[in-house]
């Protein structure tokens, strides 16, 4: 059964624009190129420390394979990971897995 992963991040003070630039120009395209399905990307309307995005997986096996392709890649380990750490407070990251209800437009 397909499921979604909602990842919520806390962006460091004054770093939202740099974070959005990196997500939109580098991270999302890189992950999509490696097979990730990104359903949405959001920032806080009034709170500039809030960012979350939603990814879809067909199965746990697919999720594990995609995590490996992305997070164990040389590009992620040698370039992106350290820059992400400069922009986010990784200790405050939350990841919630959900399944769609029958009335959800995301399936």
Secondary structure, 3 states (H helix, E strand, C coil): CCEEEEEEEEECCCCHHHHHHHHHHHHHHHHHHCCCEEEEEEECCCCCCEEEEEEEECCHHHHHHHHHHHHCCHHHHHHHHHHHHHHECHHHCEEEEECCCCCCCCC
